Amino acid sequence: MAERAVETGGGMAAVPPGRRSAVPAASAPARAAAFALPGFVGRRRELEELRADIVRAGLDTLAGRKSGRGRVLLIAGRPGSGRTALAEELAAQLAGRYPDGVLRARLTETDGSPVPTERTARALLAALGEPVPPGAEEDELTQAVRDALRGRRALLVLDDAAGAEQVDPLLPDKSECLVVAVSRGPLTGVPDVRPCTLGGLDTASAVDLLERYAGPTRITCDPAAAQAVVEECGGQPAALVLVGGRLAALSKLSVVDAVTRLRELPPGDGHDIAGRPLARAFRLAHEALPAPSVRILRLLALAPAGAVDAHTASALAGCSVPAAQTALEDFEARGLLRAEPATGSLPPQYRVPGCLTALLRDLMQSQERPAEIELARARMLERTVRQLHSCRAATRTDDPLTRKRLAELPRPLRFASPQAAAEWLRCRLPALLAAARLAVQDGHLDTLARRLVSALTRALTAHFGAEEAGPELYGLHQLVLDVAQRCEMPLEKAAALLNLGDLDARAGRVPTALGRYREALDAARQAGDPYAISRSLESIAASYHELGDWQRAVDWYGRALELRLTRGELADEARLYGRLGAVRAYAGQWNEALRDWRAAAAACRRLRDLPGHARALTEIARVQEYAGRPQEALRTCREAVECARQAGDDRLRAAVLLRLADMLERLGDPGAAGEHRAAAGELLVAGPDGPPSAGHAGAAGPGSAIASVPPPTEAEGYLRNQ
């Protein structure tokens, strides 16, 4: 089974394809292939100690207690010390012992801030193929992670943990799981953690790593100079890779020249003693770059989530896509970027090493003016918006206008097929979500931020559906809400609150949804938008309906109806009369329910909506029967059958006939009931969907004005693409 690592909002988890969500995962246990980095060398002693710690008796065992949590191994070291590479090598060696897979999560953002635990928990649940409820609280999500891991034998690699508070909530409750945490220092607060502190590589391993990049000839010819490089780099793998990359790029440069230049560079007073070798090696690699590539490199500090491709680099630097691709390949050869595993037919993807992110950011801020940085970020966001528009349009190629707009786009921005667009969206989703969060947090590009969030929302909905993309959509609507509140845009605020309320309602958090809808109503009234006001009123009424508060539901549906009546919107009047009739029927108010359903039927008749009229008549018959008027109900139901026949809707006609048959059977006429059931069966013989449900006659089709249960609708159309 093909597997890959997928990063979601700062958390990275190995995810098999096939999950029913925007970030795919299998419904079966997640089986993530651990992979060893090709440049891994040395650390034999550390690996042996870590493997021995797995089976060594813990404190609970020594105290005579059964261990209730998984074993936690800690690899502690500075960025650039090879701590992540060691964790991956250990995972590769142990993968066979953990049949339920290896899960990965990165716990620190590229700017050094901790990733929220709830975001990491969502990524892990997605990797495990478990449902991810949109808008759930952190405690609920972390408990769901622990429940999902119960009884499984899995290995978790938690990279770059900022503290114990990020690791402890994710620890599995069963000892069959192993957790490998990577951190700068000790995780005080995590019980029975086994630390392994990394220093520099031993000299032989360090020379071997240098040789892998620089080639064997120069290293073999001058072993003393190679050892001097190791000494200058403090044995740090990241620094050695950068020096080796410079030697590989400059074939005439000797190892002695590299040592001399390293010693000439200033010590880097902005860094502590342990960080100076990496800072000097980075300066050595940077000064050897061709002039056109220098600016591209430092602007990569703006890449969301550290992920970059040719389009991102091209937009940041304002150069062509081929030139950006050439520069990225050169950066990879010099050790300045890491290539991501290939994904289908997508262009190559790269990642900025975490140990270099701060150095790139410092370089960018010292060399670029703030206006230039903001312009680069704006170019990147604009390019991303255009790619998302193209991604969404790929699902609508049957529309001539959409095809025309696609043809007007530059060829690199087009997708060959809907499948290619979905693959790109799935692969780039972590970076896209990170770009949206950073744009909103920045506060200087609010218009672009709103356009980006809107385009991403529409693309996710088009490719994965609102339900499957619910967790991602919830976060995006919260970003829209943040921008709307900051910029005092009541209409966008109302749209975001309505969308969040819909997602809360679908997740069963009806009281929370009700609060969202009330806030949306206030914002809609402030904006003076009648549609938003009516939508808010109906959503409040639907929430009270769901809570069983019939009187409040009737009151709020009545307010929405009054607004529609003043605007003469007949189809909406018919729909709201139907909802009022349904609520009053639940409350046992038969006369009022009959009045509302008759008004709905009259509105449908004026609209010449025969299917809606037939459904309204069927509901009238149902209410009449409940009210103890069987003969009237029978007569109305037969009228509904005739109306459905005139509409030419055989499925609707069959549903009404079945309703009529049930009514006749309750009235003691089984013969006539059997005849109507037989007639309904004949109508459905050629039907592909089988018999209709009992409530089919009372549910609206897509073209009808009547619906017994109001489906929530997306309000994202309110987001103006400015």
N, C-alpha and C positions, 0 to 999 in steps of 0.2 A: 504494500500500500504506500503510495506516495505521501510524504509528509514534509512539513516545513515549519519554520518558526514564524509566528505572526505576532507583531507587537501592537497592542491596543492601548492607546492613550498612556504611553509610558511604560506599560507592563508588556512583557513579551512572553508568549507561551507557544510551545510547539503545538500546532493544530493540524490534524488530518482534515482533508477536504470532505465536504458533505454535510456540515452542520446547517441546521435550519436557522440561520441568522446571517447578518451582514458579514461577520467574520466566521468562516465556516469551521465546523468541527464535527466529528463523527458522533452519532448517538451512542455507539459502542464506546468502551473505555478509550480514552485518548492515549495513543501509542506514539510518542514522539521520538524520532530517531536522534539520539545524542550524537554529536559529531565532534571529531577532534580537529583542532586547527592544524593546517599543513605545516606551519612553522614551529610547532611545539617541540622544544628540546629540553633535556635535563629534568630537574625536579624529581628524580627517582626517590630520594629519601623522603620528600614530602608526600609523594604518592603512597609510599609504603606505610607512612605514619597514618595517613587518612584512612587507608583501607583497614589498618589494624584497629583504628578507633571505632569502626562500625561494629565490630564484634566484641569490643571490650566492654566489660560490665559497667553499667552506669551507676549513678548514685542511688537510684531507686532499688536496683538489684542488690547492691551492697547492703542496703538497709532492710532487705527482705520484702520489698514491695514490688508489685507488678508495674512495669512502666506503662503509663497511660498515654504517652505521646511518642511521636516518631523521633528517631535519633537525629540530632542536629550537629553537623560539622561546620566549622567556621574557617574560612580562608581569609585571613586578614593581611592587608598590604596596601601600599600606596597605589594610586592609579599609575599604570605604566609598569608595575612590577610583575605583570603576567598572572595576576590573580584570577581573572576570568578565564584565561587560557587553561590554567590548572584545573579550575572547576569543570570546564568542558572536557578536558582529558580524563578526569576522574569519572565523569558521567559516561563517557564513551566506553571506559573499561568496565563499568558496572551495569551498563544497559541491559545485558542479558539476565541479570538477577531481578529486574523489575519489569515484569511482563505488562504492567498497566501503563508503562511509558514514562518519559521524562518531560516534565513541564518546566518552562522557563519564564521568569518574570524579572524585568529590570525595575528597580525600586527608586531610581533617581532620574529626574529629568536632565536634559542636556544643559540647563542653566544651573544645575546643582541643587535644585529644590526637590524635596521628597515627593514621590508619586503618591497621591491619596490612596489609602488602603482599599477603599471601595472600588477604585478603578482597577487595581491589581486583581481583586477578587473577581470582578466581572470577566477579566481576561482569562483567568484560570477556569472559571465555570464554562466559558465558551470553549476552551481547549478540551474540557472533559465532556463536552456534548450535553451539558446540563442546561435547563432553562435559566435565562438571565432576566429576572423581572425588572422592567424599566422603572427607575426612580426608587428602587429599594434602598434602605439605609445600610450603613456599613456593617452593623452587627448582624443584620439579616443575611447579608452577602457572605461575610466571613464564616458564619455558621453553615451556610449552604456549601461553601468550599469544604469545610471539615466533614460535613455529612456525605458529600460526594466522594471523598477520599476514604471514608470508613469502609473497611473490608477490602480495599485495593492495596496493591503493592506497587507504589509509584515512587519516583525520584523527583524532587523539586529542587531546581537551581534558582535561588533568589539572588540576583546579581546587584551589587552596589547598594546594599542596604545602608540607609542613613542612621538607623538606630533599631533597638529591640522592639519598639512599638510598631514597626512595620512588619517584623517577622513573626512575633508571638501570635497575633490573631490568625495567621495562616497555617500554623503548625497542625498537622493531622493528629487526630485523637488516638490513632492506632499506631503501634510500634512497627508495623510492617512497612511503613513508609520511611524514606530517608530524605532529609532536607540538607542541602549544601548551600550555605549562605556565604556571600562574598561581601566584605565590608572593609572600610579603612581601618577600623579599630575593633576593640572588643564589643560584644553585644551584651552589655550588662543588663540583666533582667530576664534573659532567656535561660531557663534552667538546664543544667547538665549539658552545656554546649562544649564541643571539643574544638579548641582553637588550633590553627596552624598558621603561624606568622611567617610571611615571606620577606626575604631580603633580596639581595642581588643573586644572579646566577653564579654558579661556580665557573672558574675561568675556562675550563674545557668546553662546557656547554655554551658559555657566552661566545667563545670563538667560533663554535659550530654554527650558532645562530647568525653571527656576522657573515660567515662564509656562505650561508644559504642565500643571502641577498647580494653580497659583493662578488661572489664567485670564488672558486678555490685557488685560482692562480696567484693573485696578489696576496692572499692571506698566507698561502704556503711559502711564498717567497720571502715574506717578512713577518714571521711569527711574533717577533718581539714587538713590532709596531701594533700588531693585532691585539696583543695583551695590553699594550698601552691604551688602545681604544677602549678596551673593556674596563680598565681602571678609571679612565676619564668618565665613562658612562656609569660607573658604580655598579656594573653588572645588570643594569635595568634593561629588560627585554625591549621595551618601547624605544628607548634611546638607541640601543644597538641596531634596531631595525631601521631607524631614520638615518643613521650613519651608513649602514650597509646600502640603503637605497640611494644615498648620494654617491657612494662609490660605484654602484651599478650604473647610474645615469651618466657619470663622468668617467669614461674609460681611461683617460690619461691621468686621472688623479691617483696618486699613490696613497697607501695607507699612512705613511709618514706625514704626507701633506694633510690628511684628515686629522691626525693627532695634533699637528702643529696649529691648525686652524681652530680646533676645539679649545686648545689652551689659550689662544689669543682672544677668544670671545669673552666678554664680561661675564662675571659669575652669575648674574641674574639676581640682583638684590631684592627684587620683588617676590622671590620664592625662598622657601626655607632650604636648608642645606640638602635634604633628601630630594627636593624637587629641582635643584639646579642642573643636574646632568641632563634631564629630559628637556628643560628649557633651552640649554645650550645646543643640544642635538637638533632640536626643532629649528632654532635659528640657523644652524648649519645647513639643514635641508632646505629651508626657506630661501636663503640667499643664493642657492644654486639653481633655482627655478628659472625658466625662461620668463622674460618680462611679461608676455601676454597672460601667463598662467598665474602670476603672483596675485593679481587682484581677484581672480576667480577663487583662489584658495582661501583668502581671508574672508571673502563674503560667504563661504560655506558655513561660517558660524551662524548664519541666519536660517540654515536648512532646518525645517521642523522635524523634531525627534531625531536629528542627526542623519536623517535619510535623504539621499540625494540621487538624482538621475540627470541625464543630459538636459532635459527640459528645465529642471529646477536651476541647474548651474547656468544655463543660457539666460534665463529670465533674471537671475540675480546680477550677472555681470553685464547683461546687455549685449551678448555676443551670439553668434549663430549656434545652432544645435550641434552640427558636426565639430565645430571648434571646441565646444564645451565637452563633447564626448572624448575628443582627443586629450584634453587636459585631464579629465577624470581618469582615463587609462594611465596617463603618466603619473598622476598622484598615487594610484594604486601600486605601480611599479616602485615608487619611491617610499612606500610604507606610510604615506599620509592618509590613505583611505583603505577601507576593507571592502572587498567585493562581497555582495550578498549572494546566497545560492540562487541559481537561475530558476526563474518561475515561468514555465510555459514559453510563450512566444514574446514575452515582455522584453523591452530593452534592458540592458544591464542596470542593476541597482547597486548603490554603494552606501557605506555608512562611515561617518566620521568617528574615529576611535574616541571613546569617552575621555581618555587621558589628554587628548589634544584639543578638546572643545574649549576649555578655558584659555588656552594659549592662542587659539584662533580668534576668540572673542577679544582678547586684549590687543592682539595685532590689528584687528579690524577697527577697534575704537581709537587706536593711536594713529592709524593711517588714513581713515576715511572720515569725512565730515559728517555730522549728524544728518544733514539734508540728503547726502548721498546714500547713507544707510537706509533712511526712510524711503527714498526712491527705489532702491534695490528691493526692499521688502514689498513695496507696492507693485513693482513689475512682477515679482514672483506670485503674489496673490492674484493679480489680473490674469496671468497665464494659467493659474490653477482654476480660476473661474471658467475660463474658456474651455479647458480640458473637461471640466465637469459638465458644461453645457453639451459638449460633443458626446460625452459618455451617456448622458440622458437621452440625447437625440438618437443614439444608436438603437434604442428600443422602439423607435417610432419611424422606421424607414418606409412604412407604407403611406406616410403623409407626404404629399408632393411639396408642401411648403417646408417641411423639415428637411427633405432631401435637398432642396435648393439651398437652405442655410448651411447644411453640411458641406455642400460643394464649394461654398464660398470660404470655408475655413482653410488655412494652410494644410498641406498634406500631412505634416508631422502630427497635427492635432486630431486627425481623423482616426477612427477605429475600423478595422476591417470587418468586424461583425459584432452583433450584440454580445456574443460570448467573450470576445476579446475585450470589449468595454467592461464587462462584469469582472473579468480577471484582473484588469488594471485597477478597478475600484476596490476590489477585495485586497489586492496586494498593497496598494497605496493608502488604504484606509487609516492606519495608524498615523501616518504623516499628515494626511488630510485633516484628521481630527485635531492633531497637534497644531496645525497651521490655523485652524479656526480658533482654538483656545488662545494662541499667542496673539492673533489679530485683535481679538476682543480685549485681551489684557493690555495691549499696547495703548489703545485709546486714541491714537492719532489717525487711524484709518478706518473709522467706524463705517463709512459707506461701503468700502471694499469688504470689511468684515461681514456686514449684513448680506452683501451679494454672495460671498463665499459660503456662508452658512445656508442661505436659501438654495444655492445651486447644489450643495452637498446633500441637503435634505431631499430635494427633488430627485437627485440621482439615486440615492439609497432607496427611496420609495419605488422608483421605476424599476430597479433591478431586483430588489429583494422583498418588496412589499412592506407596508406600514407595520405589520405585526412582527415580522422577522427582524426588521431593523429597529424595533422599538427601543432597545437600550441605547443605541447610538442616537436615535432621534430625540430621546428625552434630554440627553446632554446638549444637543444642538439647540433645542428650543430654550433651554436654560441660558445658553449664550445669547440668543436673540433677546431674551428678557433682560439680560444684563445691559446690552447695548441700548435697548429701548428705554430703560430706566435712566441710564446715564445721559442719553441725548434727549430725554423728555419727548418721546414719540408715543403718544397714547394708542394709536391704531396698531402699531407693531407690538406694543405691550399687550394689548387685548388679544391679538392673534397668538402670541407665544403662550399666554395664560390659557387660552382655549385649547391649544394643542397639548400642553402639559396636563390640563384637566382631563382631556380624552384619554391620555396614556395612563393617568392615575385611575380613572374609572375602569379601564380594561384590566388593570392589575388588581381590581377589587378594593382600592382605597377610595371608596365613594365619598366619605367625609372630607378627605383631602381634596378630591376633585371639586366638591361643592365649594370649598373655600377659594379654589382657583377661579371657578366660574363667577363667583361674586366679585372678585377683584377685576376680572375681565369686563364685567358689566360696568363697573365704575370707570375703567379706562375707555370703554367704548362710548359711554355717555360723554366723557370728556372730549373724545374725538368727534362726537356727533355723527357717527356712522350708523345708519339704521340697520344694515345687515349685521354688523358686529353686535349691536344691541339685541336684535332678535335672536341671533345665534346664542348669545349669552343667556337670555331669558329661557330659551328652549333647553339649554344644557342644565340650568339650575332646576327646571321642572323635571327633566329626566333623572337627575340625581335624587330628588325627593321621591320620584316614582320608584327608583331602585331601592330606596330606604323604606318604602312602604308608607310614606307620609302622604296619603292620597289628597288630603285637603290642600296642603301646600303645593303639591304637584298641579292640582287643578288651578290654584291661584296663579302660579307662574306661567302655566300654559295659556291661561286667559289673558295675561299681560302681553305675551308674545302674539296672541291672536289679535288683540286690539291694535297692535302696531301694524300687522299685516293688513287688517281691514282698512286702516287709514291710508294705506299705500295702494290698495286695490290689487294686491298680488293674489290672484284667485287660486293658483296651484298651492301656494303656501297656506292659504286659508283652508283648503280641503284637507291638507295634511294635518294641520293643527286641530281642526275639528275632530279628525279621526283619533288623534292622541288624547284629546279631552274625553272622547267617548270611551276609549279604552280604560283610562284612569277611573272614570266614573263607574264603569262596569266592575272594576276591581273593588271599588268602594261599596258596591251594591246599590248605587243610585240609578235605578233602572230608567226612570222617566227622563232624568237629565241625560243619561247615556244615549237613550233613543233620540232625544232632541239633537244632540251633537252629531250622531252618526247620520241622521237624516239631513242635517246641514251639510255634512261632508258629501253625501250622495248628491245633493242638489248642486254643489259646487262642481263635482265631477261631471254631472250632466251638462252644466253650462260650458265646461271645458271640452265636452265631447270625448271625455276619457272613459271609454266603455269598460276597460278592465278595472279601472279605479271605481267606477260606479258599481260593477258587479261585486267587488270586494266589500264596498260599503254596505250594499244590500245584504250580503252574507253576514256581516257583523250585526246589522239591525236584526236579522232573523235570530242570531245567537242571543242577543239581549232580550228579545221578545220571549224566547223560550225560557230564559232564566227568570223573567218577570212573571211567568205563569200564563202566557198567552200563546198556547201551542198552535192554534189555528192560524193566527196572524203570522206566526213564525213560519209555518208551512207555506203560506201564500207568498210571503216575502222571499223565501228561499227559492221557490219556483220562478219568481221574477228574476232572481239573480242568475238562475240557470239560463234563462232566455237571454239576458244581457250578456252573459259570457259567450253564448252561441253567436250573437251578433258581433261580438268583438273578434271572433275567429280564433280564440285562444283555447285550443283543445285541452291543454293541461289545466288551465284555470277552470274550464267547464267540468272536467272530471273531478276536480277538487270540490266544487260546489255540489256536484251530484253525490259524492260520498258524504258530504255534510247533510244533504237532504235524506240520504238513505239512513244515516244514524238517527236523524230526527223521526223518520217514519217508524223505525224499529222501536224507539222509545214510546211512540204513540200506539204501538200494538199492531202494526201493519207490516209483518215481516215479508210478505209476498212482494209488495211494492218496493220495499227496501232492497230486496234481492234484484229486482229488475233494474233499479238505478245503479246498483253496484256493478251489474253486468254491463250496463251502458258505459259506465266510467272505465271499466276494464277494456272495452273495445277501443275507447279513445286513447288509451295508454299503451295499446299493443305495440305500436311503432315508436313509442317514446323512449329515448335513450336513458332517461334519468330515473325510470321506475315510478312507482306510485307516489303521488304527492303526500306530504305529511298532513296531519290533521289541521295544522294551522296555516296550510298553504293559501287557502282562499282568503285569509285575512292579512296576508303579508304582501307588501307592494312589490311589483316588479320594477325594473329600472326606469320605465317610462311612466309610472303611475304616480298620481298625486297622493295616494293613500298608503300609509304604512302604520301598522299597529305598534311597532317598536322602532323608535328613531335611531338609526345607526349613527355613531359619531362621525363627523366629517372633519377633514384637515382644514385648518384655517391658514395654512402656510401661503395661500394665494395672496394674503395680505402683505406679505413681505415684498416691498417694492424694490425692483431691480434698478437702483439708481446708480 
